[in-house]
Amino acid sequence: MINIGLTGWMDHPLIASDKKRLLEDYASHFPFVEMDTSFYAIPSIKNIQSWIDKTPETFQFIPKAFKAMTLHEPWEKHFQSFEEVFDLFKKHFAPMIHAGKVKAFLFQFPPFFRYSEKNISYLKQVRDWMGGLPVAIEFRHQSWYSADHREDTLAFMSRHEFIQVVIDQPQTPSNSVPTILEATSKQLTLYRLHGQNYSGWLNANDDANWRENRTLHDYTNEELNKIKENTLFLKQQSQDVSVIFNNNSGGHAAKNAKELQEMLGIDFEGLHPQQLNLF
């Protein structure tokens, strides 16, 4: 199957304009959502239960790993041990896990997390601490997919049952990751779309508003057709290919997602009923 979703449910006025029903309205259009709030802080069990209650039975979440878990921040700031971070994260998400509403946990590693024996050992530790839970890995340093390491990276991920996150982004000289159309899991592949704003990625280090500008891109029909082809190719390798449109300051994600859905000719089952047919 092919599924389509967005990053977050808060900033998509095209499909959810009622601030009291943002998640409910979102869940009337798409079957899953990438949750980025869990990167900044581990959500409370109360909040997680609320999100479960507000969504249809088959709706799923892709929670981002807390930033200490992906080495963006030292764990010592808030915890007694590194393992405690993982234990608390899993404890809080237990209701969502038990409800079958976690599609995968997304570990998006920082650009300084490069291919090395030390970091490979850390990934093994992640697998140990996460147990048998579905874990998707997004690398942001190109060394993982260099000519010398690409095959080893993919084999390692397959061996340790990590889900590869396939990336769409501009191919700049120094800060891009290539689009590797290979699944490492027969069950699931994530295809994350960051836009094709070349100058935004190229000048990220010199742009004070880089978070807003880097992903600011409205996909063209030609680009969406290429994404369609790639999605269908990945579908030959994984039972579920879930395409994620990253949000941007221009609000293009929902529009582009709907356009791709139409190109693929797919309908999603088990959604909330739509209050107003916008499309």
C-alpha positions as CSV (number, residue, x, y, z in Angstrom):
1,M,0.0,0.0,0.0
2,I,1.0,3.6,-0.5
3,N,0.2,6.2,2.3
4,I,0.7,9.9,2.3
5,G,1.0,12.2,5.3
6,L,2.5,15.5,6.5
7,T,4.9,16.7,9.2
8,G,2.7,17.9,12.1
9,W,-1.0,18.7,12.1
10,M,-0.8,22.3,13.4
11,D,0.2,24.4,10.3
12,H,-2.0,23.2,7.5
13,P,-4.9,25.7,7.1
14,L,-5.8,24.2,3.7
15,I,-7.2,21.1,5.5
16,A,-7.5,22.1,9.2
17,S,-8.5,25.7,10.0
18,D,-10.5,25.1,13.2
19,K,-7.9,25.5,16.0
20,K,-10.1,23.4,18.3
21,R,-10.1,20.5,15.9
22,L,-6.7,20.6,14.1
23,L,-5.9,16.9,14.7
24,E,-9.4,15.7,14.0
25,D,-9.6,17.6,10.8
26,Y,-6.2,16.5,9.7
27,A,-7.2,12.9,10.3
28,S,-10.1,13.3,7.9
29,H,-7.6,13.8,5.0
30,F,-4.5,11.6,5.8
31,P,-4.0,8.2,7.4
32,F,-0.8,9.1,9.4
33,V,1.2,12.1,10.6
34,E,4.8,12.7,11.5
35,M,5.0,14.0,15.0
36,D,7.8,16.5,15.5
37,T,6.8,17.7,19.0
38,S,8.4,14.6,20.6
39,F,11.8,15.8,19.3
40,Y,11.8,18.9,21.5
41,A,10.3,17.2,24.6
42,I,9.0,13.8,25.5
43,P,5.2,14.3,25.5
44,S,3.2,13.6,28.6
45,I,1.1,10.4,28.7
46,K,-2.0,12.5,29.1
47,N,-1.3,14.3,25.8
48,I,-0.4,11.1,24.0
49,Q,-3.7,9.5,25.2
50,S,-5.5,12.6,24.0
51,W,-4.0,12.3,20.5
52,I,-5.0,8.6,20.4
53,D,-8.6,9.5,21.4
54,K,-8.9,12.2,18.7
55,T,-8.0,10.0,15.8
56,P,-9.6,7.0,14.0
57,E,-8.7,3.5,15.0
58,T,-6.5,2.9,12.0
59,F,-4.8,6.3,12.1
60,Q,-1.0,6.1,12.9
61,F,1.7,8.4,14.1
62,I,5.4,8.6,13.3
63,P,6.9,10.2,16.5
64,K,10.3,11.7,16.2
65,A,12.9,10.5,18.7
66,F,13.6,13.0,21.5
67,K,16.7,15.1,20.6
68,A,18.9,13.5,23.2
69,M,18.3,10.1,21.6
70,T,19.6,11.4,18.3
71,L,22.6,13.1,19.9
72,H,21.4,16.6,19.2
73,E,21.6,17.4,22.9
74,P,23.6,15.8,25.8
75,W,21.4,13.5,27.8
76,E,23.1,14.6,31.0
77,K,21.1,17.8,31.1
78,H,18.0,16.1,32.2
79,F,18.6,12.4,33.0
80,Q,20.7,10.2,35.3
81,S,21.7,7.8,32.5
82,F,21.3,7.5,28.8
83,E,19.2,4.4,29.1
84,E,16.8,6.3,31.3
85,V,16.0,8.6,28.3
86,F,14.9,5.6,26.2
87,D,13.0,4.1,29.1
88,L,11.0,7.2,29.7
89,F,10.3,7.8,26.0
90,K,9.0,4.2,25.6
91,K,7.0,4.4,28.9
92,H,5.2,7.6,27.7
93,F,4.5,6.2,24.2
94,A,3.4,2.8,25.6
95,P,-0.4,3.6,25.2
96,M,0.2,4.5,21.5
97,I,2.3,1.4,20.9
98,H,-0.3,-0.9,22.6
99,A,-3.0,0.7,20.5
100,G,-1.1,-0.2,17.3
101,K,-0.9,3.5,16.3
102,V,2.8,3.9,16.0
103,K,3.9,3.4,12.4
104,A,7.5,3.9,13.3
105,F,9.8,5.9,15.5
106,L,11.8,8.3,13.4
107,F,15.5,8.8,14.4
108,Q,16.7,11.8,12.3
109,F,20.4,12.1,13.1
110,P,22.2,15.5,12.8
111,P,24.6,16.4,10.0
112,F,27.6,15.8,12.3
113,F,26.6,12.1,12.8
114,R,28.8,10.7,10.1
115,Y,29.8,7.1,9.2
116,S,32.2,5.8,11.9
117,E,32.6,2.7,14.0
118,K,31.6,4.8,17.1
119,N,28.3,5.8,15.5
120,I,27.6,2.3,14.1
121,S,28.0,1.1,17.7
122,Y,25.6,3.7,18.8
123,L,23.0,2.5,16.3
124,K,23.4,-1.0,17.7
125,Q,22.7,0.4,21.1
126,V,19.6,2.2,19.8
127,R,18.3,-1.1,18.5
128,D,19.0,-2.8,21.8
129,W,17.2,-0.1,23.8
130,M,14.3,0.2,21.4
131,G,13.8,-3.6,21.4
132,G,11.6,-4.8,18.6
133,L,9.9,-1.5,18.0
134,P,9.9,-0.2,14.4
135,V,12.7,2.3,14.0
136,A,13.3,4.4,10.9
137,I,16.7,6.0,10.4
138,E,17.3,9.2,8.5
139,F,21.0,10.1,7.9
140,R,21.9,13.7,7.2
141,H,25.6,13.2,6.5
142,Q,26.4,12.0,3.0
143,S,29.2,9.7,4.2
144,W,26.7,7.0,5.0
145,Y,25.9,6.7,1.3
146,S,29.4,7.3,-0.2
147,A,30.7,4.9,-2.7
148,D,32.8,3.3,0.0
149,H,30.0,2.8,2.6
150,R,26.7,2.7,0.8
151,E,26.3,-1.0,0.5
152,D,27.6,-1.6,4.1
153,T,25.1,1.0,5.4
154,L,22.1,-0.6,3.7
155,A,23.2,-4.1,4.7
156,F,23.7,-3.0,8.3
157,M,20.2,-1.4,8.4
158,S,18.6,-4.5,6.9
159,R,20.5,-6.8,9.4
160,H,19.3,-4.7,12.4
161,E,15.8,-4.2,11.1
162,F,16.1,-0.5,10.7
163,I,13.7,1.2,8.2
164,Q,15.5,3.3,5.7
165,V,14.2,6.9,5.2
166,V,14.5,7.8,1.5
167,I,15.1,11.5,1.1
168,D,14.2,14.0,-1.5
169,Q,16.2,17.2,-1.3
170,P,18.4,19.4,-3.5
171,Q,21.8,17.9,-4.3
172,T,24.2,20.6,-3.1
173,P,28.0,20.1,-3.0
174,S,28.4,19.8,0.8
175,N,25.2,19.3,2.8
176,S,22.9,16.9,0.9
177,V,22.1,13.2,1.1
178,P,21.3,11.3,-2.1
179,T,18.0,9.7,-2.9
180,I,18.7,6.0,-2.4
181,L,15.7,4.0,-3.7
182,E,16.4,0.9,-1.8
183,A,14.3,-0.6,1.0
184,T,15.9,-2.1,4.1
185,S,12.5,-3.4,5.4
186,K,10.0,-5.5,3.5
187,Q,7.3,-4.0,5.8
188,L,7.8,-0.3,5.6
189,T,9.8,2.4,3.8
190,L,9.5,6.1,4.6
191,Y,10.0,8.6,1.8
192,R,10.5,12.1,3.3
193,L,10.2,15.1,0.9
194,H,12.2,18.2,2.0
195,G,11.6,20.2,-1.2
196,Q,13.9,21.3,-4.0
197,N,14.9,24.7,-2.8
198,Y,18.6,24.6,-3.9
199,S,19.6,28.0,-2.7
200,G,17.9,27.5,0.6
201,W,20.0,24.3,1.3
202,L,23.1,25.8,-0.2
203,N,23.1,28.9,1.9
204,A,21.7,27.3,5.1
205,N,24.8,28.1,7.1
206,D,24.6,31.8,6.2
207,D,20.8,32.3,6.6
208,A,19.4,33.4,9.9
209,N,16.0,32.1,8.8
210,W,17.2,28.8,7.3
211,R,14.6,26.7,9.1
212,E,11.9,28.7,7.4
213,N,13.6,29.0,4.0
214,R,15.3,25.7,3.4
215,T,12.2,23.7,2.8
216,L,10.2,26.5,1.2
217,H,9.2,24.8,-2.0
218,D,6.1,24.2,-4.0
219,Y,6.6,20.9,-5.9
220,T,5.9,21.2,-9.7
221,N,3.9,18.6,-11.6
222,E,7.1,17.3,-13.1
223,E,8.7,16.9,-9.7
224,L,5.6,15.2,-8.3
225,N,5.6,12.8,-11.3
226,K,9.1,11.8,-10.4
227,I,8.1,11.3,-6.8
228,K,5.2,9.2,-8.0
229,E,7.6,7.0,-10.1
230,N,10.0,6.6,-7.1
231,T,7.1,5.8,-4.8
232,L,5.9,3.0,-7.2
233,F,9.4,1.7,-7.5
234,L,9.8,1.5,-3.7
235,K,6.4,-0.2,-3.5
236,Q,7.9,-3.2,-5.3
237,Q,10.2,-3.5,-2.3
238,S,8.1,-2.7,0.8
239,Q,4.5,-3.6,1.7
240,D,3.9,0.0,2.9
241,V,5.6,3.1,1.4
242,S,4.6,6.1,3.4
243,V,5.4,9.5,1.7
244,I,5.9,12.4,4.1
245,F,5.7,16.0,2.9
246,N,7.8,18.2,5.2
247,N,5.9,21.4,6.3
248,N,7.2,24.8,5.2
249,S,6.5,28.4,5.8
250,G,4.6,28.7,2.5
251,G,2.1,26.0,3.5
252,H,2.6,23.9,0.4
253,A,2.7,20.5,2.1
254,A,-1.0,19.7,2.1
255,K,-1.5,21.0,-1.4
256,N,1.4,18.9,-2.8
257,A,0.2,15.9,-0.8
258,K,-3.3,16.1,-2.3
259,E,-1.8,16.5,-5.8
260,L,0.4,13.4,-5.4
261,Q,-2.6,11.5,-4.0
262,E,-4.6,12.4,-7.2
263,M,-1.7,11.4,-9.4
264,L,-1.5,8.0,-7.8
265,G,-5.3,7.6,-7.8
266,I,-5.5,6.4,-4.3
267,D,-8.1,6.8,-1.5
268,F,-7.5,6.3,2.2
269,E,-9.8,4.2,4.3
270,G,-10.8,4.7,7.9
271,L,-10.5,8.4,8.0
272,H,-12.7,10.8,10.0
273,P,-15.5,12.2,7.9
274,Q,-14.7,15.5,6.3
275,Q,-16.7,18.5,7.4
276,L,-16.3,20.2,4.1
277,N,-15.1,18.7,0.8
278,L,-12.3,21.1,-0.2
279,F,-11.0,19.1,-3.0
